[in-house]
Amino acid sequence: LRGHDVWKVTGTDVIGFARTTRHLTEAQERHNREYLAMVQTVLATDGFYYSTSLDLTHRLQQLDNTSPEFSLMSLYERADQRFVWNGHLLRELCVDPEMKKFALPIVHGFMSINQCTIHQKQFTFALISRRSTFRAGTRFFTRGVDSNGHAANFVETEQLVQCGHAVASFVQIRGSIPVFWSQWPTLKYKPNPKIIPHASHNDAFRQHCENQEVQYGRQVLINLVNQQGAEKPLADAFAEQVARMGNPRIKYDAFDFHHECRRMQWHHLDKLMNRVADQQREFGYFFTDGEGSVQNRQDGVFRTNCIDCLDRTNVVQSMLARRSLDTQLQRLGVMAVGEGSDRHVAFDKVFKAVWADNADACSVQYSGTGALKTDFTRTGKRTMFGAMKDGYNSMVRYYKNNFADGFRQDAIDLFLGNHIVESSEGSVTPCPLEPKRSWKYRVLPLVLLFGFSMFIFSALLPTTDIRLQLCYILFWGFAVMSTLLFIYRTGPDFVNEPRLVVKDKNV
């Protein structure tokens, strides 16, 4: 990328610093194995990248506006700490100034670099998504904003086009609705989101917007959540905060994605694209010519969100990126004025595949599965196969979000240094990994398994007394259904919750 090698982490080894663990108690050894499994879980997640010569943590426009002293600094010292995922691991190592030049920041997210051709003119098309380390976590356990204005699932996505020595860049961001809210899993398919009462929503929202204004300039906040039903309180809270802040450099645009695009009416997305067209022209994009001279700067950013900042967000971001890309390719002389990149089949497939892969990567890192609605991103239309794949991913999400994401949230908090393991854990002080489950968590699944086994046994056992067999089937069927209903109604007791860092819980 721009003459530099970029590497993707495809495998890792965890090497113990201590020569032996004999000094640990049996409980501490058990906890140590669990902590190690957490670290390996994060490292096994796809999407870690680094370079030995290129600063991947800053977007192109930032790198152009630096001092000579900045260029002399090591990659670790000058990195944007929002996107350095190994920052905690490097902290002790870099206490020695001489070691900083050997420390390489690693970003987490997505990267794709492609050599493309249109009209026999070659150019590089690249996409970089940088996931923030601030308020990082999993889908249901990390929502909203914190007191410092950091939004959950914040991702900066930069689309780059290079033709010869000329380079163009277009940046977008996504992030959870920046008020205090939660959506703690309860075994329901989609638990209702709840605004956290008595929280300092105004201060956190203002802090978030001011942070983004310093970074990106003017903002258009595209809110894609439902304007009715369970998501309505979030939409109302978002709109209220924007109105209360009264910042003329911030424009709020609510678009009820599911309502507008119901019954496969995806062409209604053009309504949103037309509404923000003027802002996109005003914001522009960053552009340097073949001589390295800056011809244009991006003066604003689109901040897009849905409730997860995944599926609906991916669709809209790819459409904004396509429009910017067409303008850039025309300016670079790759295409004629008024010509669209979607007319070129080979490149169109690359563009759609890259943005769909980006959607899947962002989704896996936050929700545990690939994104929904990627058939539209890949093909430009909704398909029956895509709907079936969405159904499968939704079921996998349900399982992971309820029964696996507590461990994954702990893994992220441990890896990023949000929880520091003390040597006294498990001996002098209690370890947060010690089980604190109620009796229901241990007993009821066994009761359910026994009841279901007896139900199957009663149904399959040959007998001459049909009435007695029917009574057994009805009894054990009733027992199974009653146990399932009780488990469902006491859902939070069965959810795999995080244990290392206290999270906002309002259920």
N, C-alpha and C positions, 0 to 999 in steps of 0.2 A: 504494500500500500504506500503510494507516493515514494517509491524507491526503498522502502524499509521492509524487512521481514517481520511478519507477525506470526506468532506461534499459538497453537491451541493445546491446552493441557488435556491429554487423552488417558493418562494413567498416573497414579501417585503411589509412593511407599511411605508409610509412617514408621519412623525409626525411633525407638525409645531412647531418651537421653540417659535415664538411670540404667545402670548395668544390671540391677536386680530389683525385684519387687518383694523380696523376702521380709522386708521391714513392715510391710502392710499387713493389716489384719485381714481375715477372710472377707469381712464386709467391704473393706476398702478395695480389695482386689476385685470384687464383684462390681463395685462402683467404677473402678478404673477401667474395666473392660467395657462398661456401658458408655463412659465418656469417650473412650477410644472409638467405639462404634459410631458415636455421634460425629466425631471429626471425619471419619471415613465416609459417613453418609453425605456430608457436605461436599467432600472432595470428589465423590462419585457422581455428583450432579453435573450434567453437561453444561458447558458454556463458560469456561474459564480461559482467558486469553492474556498474552503478554508479549512485549517486544523488548529487545535489548537496545534499541536505538530510537524508537518512536514513542512519544507520549500518548498513550491510548486514553488517558483519563480526561483530556481536554479536547473540546471540539476545535475544528480548524480555525474558526474565527478568533477564539481565545489565543491560540498559539501564534497567530499573526500579530496580536497586540500585546507583546511582551517586551521586557527590557533586556539589554545584553547580559545583565547579571542572571536573569532567569535561565537563559540558554546554557550558562556555565554550571548550573546546579545539576545534581544527579536526578535521575528519573523519580526516585523516591521522594526527594526533598521538594520537588516542584509539582508533584502529583496533586490532583484534585481529590482530597480525602473522602469526598462523598462516594467515590467509585473505586477505592482501593480495598479490595476484599481480603487481602492478606496483611492489612495494616497492623492488626493486633499481633499477628505472628512475628512481624518484623520489628516491633517496637523495642524490645529488649536488645535485639541484635544491633539496632541502629543508635543505641546510646553512644557507641564509639563512632565519632565522625568519620573515621576512615572506612568503616564498614558500609556507609550509606551508598557508596558508589557501586557496591555489589548487590544491593537490594533492588529487586525489580517489582514494581507494583503490578498486581494481577487484577484485571477487571472481570466482572461477571455479567453475563447477558447473552448477546448474540453478535456474530460477525460473519459477513459473507463478502468475498471479493471476487469479482467476475470480469473477465475480458470479453467484451462484446463488440459487435460490428453492425452498423447500419449504413447503408449506401457506401459500402466498402471503406468506411471510416471507423477505425478502431478507437475504443475508449474503455476506461475502467469504471465499472458500476459497483459501488460498495455500500453496505449498510452496517452500521454499528449501533447496538443498543447497550447502554451502560446502566446497570441496576445499582441503585443507591444502597449503601450500607446503613443509612439512617432509617430507623423504624422498619428494618427488613424482617421478613417472616413469611408465614403461610397464610392462606386465603382467609379463613374464618377467625384466626387468632390475632391477626394484625390488620386492623382497619383504621380509617380516619387519620387523625393527626396527633402529634404529641405537643407538649407545652413549648417546644422550641420551634414549632412550625414545620416539622418534618412529616411528610405524608407517607402513608404506607404504599408499598408497591410503586415507588417512584422510579421511573425509567426515562432516561434521555436517549432519544433515537436520532442518529445523524445519517442522512443519505448523502453520499459523495459521488461525484462524477468527475473524472479526470480525462482530458483529451490533450495529448501532448504534455505541455507544462501548465496548461490552464486547468484550474480546479474550481468546482462549484460545490457548495455545501448547503443543505437544508435541514434544520433541526426542529424536532417536535418533542414534547414531554407528555407524560401521563402520570397520574397519581390519584390516590384515593380521595374522596370528597373531604376537604380539609376542615372538618369539624370533629368534635369528639363523639364517636359513635362505635357501636360494637355489633357483632353478629355471631355470638357464641354458638357453636354447634350443639344441638339438642337431640339428635337422631332424626329430626324432621328433615325432609328433602331440602327445603330452603327455609331456614329459620328467619324470622322477621328481624330486620335491622332495627336497632334502637338508639335513639339519641341519648347520650349520657347526661343526666340532669345535673344542674348546679356546676357545670364545668365552664371554664373561661373560654367559650367558643370564640368570642370577639378577638381576644388577644392572640390566640393561636392562629386564627384565620388571617389576621393582619400580619403576623410574623411570617406566615407562609408566603403570602402574596408579596410582601416586601423582599423576602429572600429571592423569590423568582424574578422580581423586577430588577434587582441588582444583577442577577445572572443573565437574564434574557431580554430585558426591556419591556415593551408593551405586551399585553397578554389578551388572548381570546380564550375564555373558559367554555369549552364545549361539553355540556352535561347531557349524557345519553341515557340516564336512568329513566324508569317509568314515571310519568307524571301523575299516576294514580296507583292505588293498591298499596302494598307493603313498602314500596320504594318512595312513595310520595313524601313522607316526612323528611327524607334526606334531600329530595329536590327542593322542598320548601325552605329547609334550613340553609342550603347552599345559596339560593336566590336571595334570601333575607340577609345573609352575611355580605354578599356583593353590594346590595343596595345600601346597607348600613355603612359600609366602608366608603362608598361614594368616590372611588378613585377613577378619574376620567381615562386613565391609561389601561383600565381593565374593562373588557366587554364580556358580558355573560350571554351565552346562547344555549337555551335548553331545547333539546330535540328528543322527543319520545321515540326512540329507535323501534321498540317492539310494536308500538301502536302504528307508527307510520309505515313500517315494513311488514305488517301482518299480511297473512295469506300470500306470501312470496312477492310482495310489491316492493322489491328492492330498488326500483327506479325512483322511488320517493326520496332516496338519499340525495338526489339531485337538488331537492329543495334546500337541504343544508349546505351543499356545495355552493349553490348560487348565493345564499345568504352571506357566506364568509368570503366570497370571491374578492370583494374590494379590500378586505383586511389582508388577504394573502398577497395581493399585489402591493399593498403598502409595506408589508413586512419584508417582502423580497427574499433574497438568499445571499449568502456570502459567495463572492466570486473574485478570483485572481486571474489575470490574463497570463499569456505565455511568458511574459517578462517578469512575472512575480509581483506585478503591481495590483493593488486592491482596487477593483472597479465598483464593488458593491458590497454592502454589509447587511446582514439580516437584522432588521430593527423590530423585533417582536417575535412571539412564539405562540403556537396553538397548544393549549393544555387540554387534553381530551381525557374524559373518564366515563366509565359506566360504573356499575356497582363493584365489579371486580377489576376494572381497568384491563380487561383481557379481550373478550370476544368481540363485543360491539366496538370497543376502542380500536382494535386492530383493523377492522373494516374501514373506519373513517380515516385513520392515519394513513392507510395505504392509498386512499383516494386523494388526500391532500398531497401526499408525496408524488403521486403520478402527475398531478397538475404542475407541481414545481419542476419535476424532472423534464417534462416536455418543454417548458420555457428555457431551462438550462441547455438542453440539447440543441434547441434552435439557436441560442446565443453562441454556442460553441461551433456552430456551422455543421453539426452532424445531421440536422434535419432542417427542412425549409420552414419558414414562418407559417404557422397555422397547421403544420403537420403534427400528427399525434403518434407517440411511440407504440400505441396499441395496434397500429396498422402493420407493424413489423412482427410477424408471427414468432420468429425465433427469439427476439429480444423480449417480446411480450410474455413468453413462457418463463424466461429468466426472471423478469420483474415480479411476476405473480408468485413464482416458486420461492423467491427470496423473502418476500413479505409474508408468505404463508409459513415459511420455516421460522421467521422471526416471531410470528404469532405463537407457534407451537413452543418455541424455546422460552418465551416469557411466561407462557401458561404453565409449562412443566415446573418452572422454578418457583411459581407462586401457588398454583393449585394442585400440582402433582400429576396433571395429565396434559395432553395436547389441547390446543385451543378448539373452541366450537366455531362453526360458520366459516372454517377455512376453505370449504369447497367454493364459496363465493370469491374469496381472495385468490384462489388458484385458477378458477375457471371463469369468473365474472358472473356466475349464476348459481342458484341453489339447486342441488340434485338430491334424488332419493337416497343414493349411497351416502352423501354427505349428512343427510338427516339421520340415517342409521348409525353412522360413525359418531355423530353428536350424542345419540342416545347411549352408546357404549361408553364414551368418555364421561358422560354425566353420571353413570352408575359407578365408574371407577372413582370419580371425584367424590361421590357420596361416601364410599368406603374409606378412602384416604382421609378426607376432611374430618370424619367422625372417629376413626379408629387408628390412625397412623400419624396425623399431623402434629400431635402434641410432642412426640419424639422428634419430629423434623424441626419444629419450632425451637426446641431445646438445643438441637444440633447447631442451628444458625446462631442462636444467642451465645453458645459456647465458642463457636468459631470466631465470631466477631468481637469477643471480649466483653459481652454484656453480662456474662457471669464468669467470675474468676474462681477456679477451684482452689480451696485452701487445703494445706497439708494436714490440717487438724480435722477435716471432714470425716465423719464416720468413727472418730475416736473420742476427741474432746467435744466437738460440736456436731450436731446432727447433720446428716447429708440430705440435701433436697431430693435425692433420688430414692430415698426410702419410701416404700409403698404406703399410701394413705387411703386406700380404697375402702369403701364400705362393704359390708357383708353381701350386699345385693350383687356387686360386681363379680364376686367369686361363686355365689350359690346359684343365682337365677339362670345363668347360661347352662349349668349342669342340669338344672331342673328342666329347662327347655329341651336339651338334648335327650334326656331320659324320656320325657313325654313324647317327643317326636318319634323316638325309636319304638316306643310302645304303640303308638298310633300306626306306624308301618307294620309292626308285628301283628297287631290285631286285624289289620286289613288283609294281610297275606296268609295268615294261619288258616289252614283248611279246617272246617268244622261242619257239623251237621245241624247245629243250633244257630240258625241265621239270626234270630232275634237277640240271642246273647252276644253274638259277634257284633251286631249293629250297636248294641249298648256299649260294648267296649270301645268301638270306633268313635261313637259320639262322646263318650267320657274323655278319652285321651285327646280327641280333637278339641274339645272344650278346654281341657287343661293347657294344651299348646297355645290356643288363641288367647286365653286369659293371661298366660305368662308373657306372651308377646305384647299384649296391650299394657301390662304393668311395666314392662321394660321400656316401652315407647313413652309412657307417661312420666317415667322417672329418667328420661333420656340423659340428662347431664351426668348422672352417676356412672354411665357406661362410656362416656366420651373419653378418648385419650387426650388428656389435657397437658399443657406444658407445666413443668415443675421448677425450672431454674429461675425464671424471671416472672414476677407478678404481672399479669396482663389485665387490661380493662375488661371487666366482666359485668354485664348488665342484663341478666336473663331472668 
